[in-house]
Amino acid sequence: MNTPRPIRFFHRGRIVSVLSAPTRSVLQWLREDEGCTGTKEGCNEGDCGACTVVVAELADGPGPDVVQGLRLRSVNACIRFLPTLDGKALLTVEDLKPIAGGQLHPVQQALVDCHGSQCGFCTPGFAMSLTACYERHCESGTRPTRQELADELAGNLCRCTGYRPILDAGQKMFDYSTARLDAAPIVQALQSLREEPALSLPGFEAPRTLDELAALREAQPQATLLAGATDIGLWNNKLFRPLPQLLYVGEVQELQRIEEDGEVLRIGAGASLEDAWSALARRVPELREVWLRFASPPVRHAGTLGGNVANGSPIGDGAPVLMALGATLVLRRGARVRRLPLQDFYVDYMKNRLEPGEFLQALEVPPLAPEATVRVWKISKRYDSDISAVCGAFLLALDGNRVKEARFVFGGMAATVKRAAQAEAAVTGQPWTTATVNAAMAALSKDFTPLTDQRASADYRLRVARNLLLKLWLQTRVDAPPLAVEAGSVWQAA
């Protein structure tokens, strides 16, 4: 354990030093300590975006979100613990007019001119998401499409203005005189902060190397591992659960690496959801839609794919996709490293095969066979930023018209994400025909006994799961065009 020191980060033109409880949120500090009340508290759980701020870090290389040597990302201040800002820069809506020389920033002026605000409560959050977008596109010399703007704002909810004028503002903000962030003083400050020792507070440790993390985890097996706090933040804000000891993994650079190891894609457990899904979608383009529908940009910027998998929620969307792709987990305890197929990791609701003192180090995704097809469909009440009622991930490999391999994985259907073993057995080695898909759809009732909750009834979930298998067949069959399908028996099974 290092000597305790203040949390130090760049805010409003200077480096600030703060003594704080480990679970104090950035939002609380801004509003209660700094008087920066432009950042609003809405849902206080990372859903509405009223508290959106931008966090800047030194970038070690190029990237789609790198601006003048800084990686700029929108995050939710309500679930971001203040110590995780150590060594970074915090930008809020109060920074926009100074960037524009005391005038309204182009983002703000566009929102005014396009009538993009009524009650105004959500507007600062929209402004910050749009600011990050503005900086990135000014850097690249491009303009976002209307759909790209909608994707950027998927984590910002408006209850009275409506989204049309806000999207109008997102397009118009490039029409004014350019007002760019002056990154030089921020870069200089963050470089100086890199010389600080690792942050250590009572109840909070932020190791900087994988070996340090492994030693701390082995010595403190009961401590809570903290990455983006997109789940743990709710334990604090909503459940008021005590968190006596946190091991923060966000400073361990080895855990954030994404690299090709031969033909295997290796994703560090600390890589952000945004970076991890981007890498997966580059390899399997069919994953692009589920990537954009996985939570919202502020959540994807903070959360990690490793955290999503290790958390083990049965409605998490990461595990079905990775399981269908045949992913393997790299687990570490002290100096020992072992590998475990993801499909063998979960044992019961929110229970897994991690040993005391062990943690997830990386995820390894093997290459797809040339004959393999991947499909993923997320069913939820909202298109953007919603929890799945059912998520179905499918890998199908055909040898001619015969099923060579099938992985049918469902989230939301059981206490854990799992493969539909009976449905897979019904199709493997069989011709990929109407009769075969009917047998697989019928077998799902042996694989799953879903629950009824506020998102969906058990009957609905089972019907949806069957119809997703039907959709898979309709998109991949080779023996008939769409209008020649003998649909009667299929729909009867559905």
ZAMARGU-4260 file (C-alpha; in steps of 0.2 Angstrom, whole numbers, plus 5000, padded with zeros to 4 digits):
<rodrens>
0) 5000/5000/5000 | 5007/5017/4995 | 5007/5032/5006 | 4989/5040/5005 | 4989/5056/4995
5) 4975/5068/4988 | 4966/5064/4972 | 4973/5075/4959 | 4966/5080/4942 | 4964/5094/4930
10) 4948/5105/4932 | 4943/5122/4926 | 4961/5127/4921 | 4970/5120/4936 | 4976/5104/4945
15) 4965/5102/4960 | 4969/5091/4975 | 4954/5083/4984 | 4952/5072/4999 | 4937/5061/4997
20) 4928/5045/5002 | 4931/5032/4989 | 4913/5031/4984 | 4909/5050/4983 | 4903/5053/4965
25) 4910/5066/4953 | 4892/5073/4952 | 4891/5075/4971 | 4908/5084/4971 | 4904/5095/4957
30) 4887/5101/4964 | 4891/5101/4983 | 4909/5106/4984 | 4913/5116/4968 | 4896/5124/4965
35) 4896/5118/4947 | 4878/5115/4947 | 4876/5115/4928 | 4879/5096/4929 | 4862/5089/4934
40) 4856/5074/4944 | 4842/5065/4935 | 4841/5046/4937 | 4857/5045/4948 | 4860/5028/4939
45) 4868/5031/4923 | 4852/5030/4912 | 4846/5048/4908 | 4862/5058/4904 | 4858/5074/4913
50) 4874/5072/4922 | 4885/5069/4907 | 4903/5076/4908 | 4918/5073/4897 | 4934/5065/4904
55) 4950/5068/4895 | 4966/5057/4897 | 4983/5057/4888 | 4982/5046/4872 | 4996/5035/4869
60) 4992/5034/4850 | 4979/5038/4837 | 4961/5033/4839 | 4943/5039/4834 | 4941/5048/4850
65) 4958/5056/4851 | 4959/5075/4850 | 4975/5085/4851 | 4984/5071/4860 | 4969/5068/4872
70) 4956/5054/4872 | 4939/5063/4876 | 4925/5053/4881 | 4908/5057/4888 | 4903/5048/4905
75) 4890/5049/4918 | 4896/5059/4933 | 4882/5051/4944 | 4890/5034/4945 | 4909/5039/4942
80) 4918/5038/4959 | 4929/5053/4961 | 4946/5044/4964 | 4944/5037/4947 | 4948/5054/4940
85) 4965/5054/4947 | 4978/5059/4934 | 4964/5064/4921 | 4955/5080/4916 | 4936/5084/4920
90) 4927/5095/4908 | 4909/5101/4912 | 4896/5113/4904 | 4904/5127/4914 | 4920/5125/4903
95) 4911/5128/4886 | 4910/5148/4887 | 4928/5149/4892 | 4933/5138/4877 | 4923/5150/4866
100) 4931/5166/4873 | 4917/5171/4884 | 4903/5169/4870 | 4891/5154/4869 | 4900/5139/4862
105) 4894/5133/4845 | 4886/5118/4853 | 4876/5130/4865 | 4872/5143/4851 | 4866/5129/4840
110) 4854/5123/4854 | 4848/5140/4856 | 4845/5144/4838 | 4837/5127/4834 | 4825/5128/4849
115) 4833/5113/4857 | 4828/5116/4875 | 4812/5118/4884 | 4813/5115/4903 | 4832/5114/4900
120) 4836/5101/4913 | 4843/5089/4901 | 4852/5102/4890 | 4869/5102/4899 | 4871/5084/4897
125) 4866/5085/4878 | 4878/5099/4876 | 4893/5089/4884 | 4889/5074/4873 | 4888/5085/4858
130) 4904/5094/4863 | 4914/5078/4863 | 4906/5074/4845 | 4911/5092/4839 | 4929/5090/4845
135) 4931/5073/4836 | 4923/5079/4820 | 4933/5095/4820 | 4949/5085/4822 | 4945/5074/4808
140) 4937/5087/4797 | 4921/5078/4794 | 4903/5081/4799 | 4892/5067/4807 | 4877/5061/4799
145) 4860/5063/4807 | 4860/5044/4812 | 4878/5046/4819 | 4872/5060/4830 | 4857/5050/4836
150) 4869/5036/4841 | 4880/5049/4850 | 4865/5055/4860 | 4858/5037/4864 | 4863/5040/4882
155) 4854/5057/4884 | 4836/5057/4887 | 4824/5072/4884 | 4807/5072/4891 | 4799/5088/4883
160) 4809/5095/4869 | 4809/5080/4857 | 4825/5075/4848 | 4822/5083/4831 | 4828/5101/4836
165) 4842/5093/4846 | 4848/5083/4831 | 4846/5099/4821 | 4858/5108/4833 | 4870/5094/4831
170) 4871/5097/4813 | 4871/5116/4814 | 4885/5117/4827 | 4898/5116/4813 | 4891/5131/4804
175) 4897/5144/4817 | 4915/5150/4819 | 4925/5136/4826 | 4929/5136/4844 | 4941/5122/4849
180) 4947/5116/4866 | 4965/5122/4870 | 4972/5105/4874 | 4990/5111/4877 | 4988/5116/4896
185) 4978/5100/4899 | 4991/5089/4891 | 5005/5098/4901 | 4996/5096/4917 | 4992/5077/4914
190) 5010/5074/4910 | 5015/5081/4926 | 5002/5070/4935 | 5010/5055/4928 | 5024/5057/4939
195) 5013/5055/4955 | 5014/5039/4964 | 4999/5027/4962 | 4984/5033/4972 | 4980/5024/4988
200) 4966/5029/5000 | 4958/5021/5015 | 4947/5008/5006 | 4954/5012/4989 | 4969/5005/4980
205) 4974/5009/4962 | 4988/4998/4956 | 4997/5002/4940 | 5004/4985/4935 | 4996/4968/4932
210) 5008/4960/4945 | 5003/4973/4958 | 4985/4970/4955 | 4987/4951/4956 | 4996/4953/4973
215) 4983/4964/4980 | 4969/4953/4974 | 4977/4938/4981 | 4980/4946/4998 | 4963/4954/4998
220) 4951/4941/4991 | 4935/4949/4999 | 4939/4966/4991 | 4928/4973/4977 | 4936/4975/4960
225) 4931/4991/4952 | 4932/4996/4934 | 4919/5008/4926 | 4907/5007/4941 | 4892/5006/4929
230) 4885/4992/4940 | 4895/4995/4957 | 4890/5014/4956 | 4871/5008/4958 | 4876/4997/4973
235) 4882/5013/4981 | 4868/5025/4974 | 4853/5014/4975 | 4856/4999/4986 | 4867/5009/4999
240) 4878/4994/5000 | 4894/4997/5010 | 4910/4995/5000 | 4924/4993/5013 | 4938/4990/5000
245) 4940/4994/4982 | 4953/4988/4970 | 4953/4999/4955 | 4959/4991/4939 | 4957/5007/4928
250) 4976/5011/4930 | 4982/4994/4924 | 4987/4997/4906 | 4990/4979/4903 | 4972/4976/4906
255) 4966/4988/4893 | 4976/4981/4878 | 4967/4974/4863 | 4978/4964/4852 | 4979/4950/4839
260) 4989/4935/4846 | 4991/4925/4830 | 4973/4923/4824 | 4966/4925/4842 | 4958/4942/4847
265) 4964/4945/4865 | 4954/4958/4874 | 4960/4964/4891 | 4947/4963/4905 | 4950/4982/4908
270) 4947/4987/4890 | 4931/4998/4889 | 4915/4992/4882 | 4917/5004/4867 | 4934/4998/4863
275) 4930/4980/4865 | 4914/4980/4855 | 4923/4990/4841 | 4937/4977/4840 | 4924/4963/4839
280) 4913/4972/4826 | 4929/4974/4815 | 4931/4955/4816 | 4913/4951/4814 | 4903/4965/4806
285) 4886/4957/4810 | 4890/4963/4828 | 4889/4982/4824 | 4870/4984/4828 | 4871/4975/4845
290) 4887/4986/4849 | 4877/5002/4846 | 4863/4995/4856 | 4873/4989/4871 | 4869/5003/4884
295) 4874/5020/4879 | 4890/5029/4874 | 4893/5036/4892 | 4891/5019/4899 | 4901/5010/4885
300) 4915/5023/4888 | 4916/5019/4907 | 4911/5001/4908 | 4922/4986/4903 | 4918/4970/4893
305) 4928/4960/4907 | 4917/4968/4920 | 4901/4964/4911 | 4906/4945/4909 | 4913/4943/4927
310) 4898/4951/4934 | 4888/4938/4926 | 4870/4945/4925 | 4859/4934/4915 | 4853/4949/4905
315) 4870/4955/4901 | 4873/4956/4882 | 4891/4953/4882 | 4891/4935/4887 | 4879/4928/4874
320) 4889/4935/4860 | 4906/4929/4867 | 4899/4912/4871 | 4893/4910/4853 | 4910/4915/4847
325) 4918/4902/4857 | 4927/4914/4869 | 4939/4908/4882 | 4943/4917/4899 | 4961/4920/4905
330) 4960/4919/4924 | 4974/4924/4936 | 4977/4921/4954 | 4994/4927/4960 | 5007/4921/4947
335) 4996/4907/4941 | 4986/4909/4925 | 4973/4897/4919 | 4960/4896/4905 | 4942/4892/4905
340) 4929/4892/4891 | 4916/4905/4895 | 4902/4892/4893 | 4909/4884/4908 | 4911/4899/4919
345) 4893/4902/4926 | 4886/4890/4939 | 4871/4899/4945 | 4863/4916/4946 | 4877/4928/4949
350) 4889/4914/4953 | 4904/4909/4944 | 4920/4898/4945 | 4932/4912/4950 | 4942/4906/4965
355) 4946/4917/4980 | 4959/4929/4975 | 4957/4926/4957 | 4952/4939/4943 | 4948/4939/4925
360) 4963/4945/4916 | 4958/4944/4897 | 4946/4936/4885 | 4952/4927/4870 | 4941/4925/4854
365) 4946/4912/4841 | 4944/4915/4823 | 4928/4911/4814 | 4928/4896/4802 | 4925/4902/4784
370) 4909/4893/4783 | 4902/4901/4800 | 4888/4913/4800 | 4885/4924/4816 | 4869/4933/4820
375) 4864/4942/4836 | 4847/4950/4840 | 4842/4960/4855 | 4824/4961/4860 | 4820/4975/4872
380) 4806/4988/4875 | 4817/5003/4869 | 4828/5002/4854 | 4842/5012/4862 | 4850/5010/4880
385) 4838/4997/4887 | 4840/4980/4895 | 4836/4965/4885 | 4821/4954/4888 | 4829/4941/4877
390) 4846/4942/4868 | 4850/4928/4856 | 4867/4925/4849 | 4870/4912/4836 | 4884/4904/4826
395) 4880/4892/4812 | 4892/4883/4801 | 4885/4873/4786 | 4893/4860/4776 | 4882/4861/4760
400) 4865/4860/4767 | 4869/4851/4783 | 4873/4858/4800 | 4891/4856/4804 | 4891/4866/4820
405) 4878/4876/4830 | 4880/4887/4845 | 4863/4894/4851 | 4866/4906/4866 | 4852/4915/4875
410) 4852/4929/4888 | 4837/4933/4898 | 4830/4915/4898 | 4838/4907/4913 | 4847/4911/4929
415) 4863/4912/4918 | 4867/4915/4900 | 4869/4898/4893 | 4869/4888/4877 | 4853/4879/4871
420) 4860/4862/4871 | 4844/4852/4866 | 4841/4864/4852 | 4859/4863/4846 | 4858/4844/4847
425) 4842/4844/4836 | 4851/4852/4822 | 4869/4846/4822 | 4872/4834/4808 | 4855/4837/4801
430) 4849/4845/4785 | 4845/4864/4788 | 4827/4862/4783 | 4810/4867/4789 | 4808/4851/4799
435) 4825/4854/4807 | 4822/4871/4813 | 4805/4866/4820 | 4813/4852/4830 | 4825/4865/4837
440) 4811/4877/4841 | 4802/4864/4850 | 4817/4859/4860 | 4819/4876/4867 | 4806/4872/4880
445) 4818/4858/4887 | 4833/4870/4887 | 4824/4884/4896 | 4810/4888/4909 | 4810/4907/4909
450) 4804/4918/4922 | 4790/4932/4921 | 4796/4949/4927 | 4793/4967/4923 | 4802/4966/4906
455) 4793/4951/4899 | 4782/4936/4903 | 4789/4918/4902 | 4778/4914/4888 | 4783/4929/4878
460) 4802/4925/4881 | 4800/4907/4875 | 4790/4913/4859 | 4803/4926/4856 | 4817/4913/4858
465) 4809/4901/4846 | 4806/4915/4833 | 4824/4921/4834 | 4828/4903/4828 | 4816/4904/4814
470) 4823/4921/4809 | 4841/4913/4809 | 4834/4899/4797 | 4825/4912/4786 | 4842/4921/4784
475) 4853/4907/4782 | 4843/4893/4773 | 4850/4887/4756 | 4836/4877/4749 | 4822/4889/4745
480) 4819/4908/4742 | 4810/4918/4755 | 4792/4917/4746 | 4794/4898/4744 | 4795/4893/4762
485) 4783/4880/4769 | 4779/4892/4783 | 4764/4883/4791 | 4773/4871/4802 | 4786/4883/4807
490) 4774/4896/4812 | 4764/4883/4821 | 4779/4878/4831 | 4782/4897/4835
</rodrens>
